[in-house]
């Protein structure tokens, strides 16, 4: 599964969606021709949720049987989600907001 770290998105949801579509979407679609993809985005408030969910679901439908999911968070939470999703072959088209409070193994 290829991981794409999406960065430098604007704070405003409409602007962020526009930048994603213009700058990131063509690259992601090219990757999906060969492999499953995990998109990792920075955490954002609830105003970004709908466009991110729509991207995840739309890409999954358009590129089946390839899998594509989006996670939002940072650090170890992204690592734990990536490990989980790599081992969960039936999960695709999901947008997962990570908080880092329950991800990974407990010591």
Buried (B, 14 or more C-beta within 10 A) or exposed (E): EEBBEBEEBEEEBEEBBBBBEEEBBEEBBEBBEEEBBBBBBBBBEEEBBEBBBEBBBEBBEEBEEBBBBBBBBBEEBBBBBBEBBBEEEEBBBBBBBBEBEEBEEEE
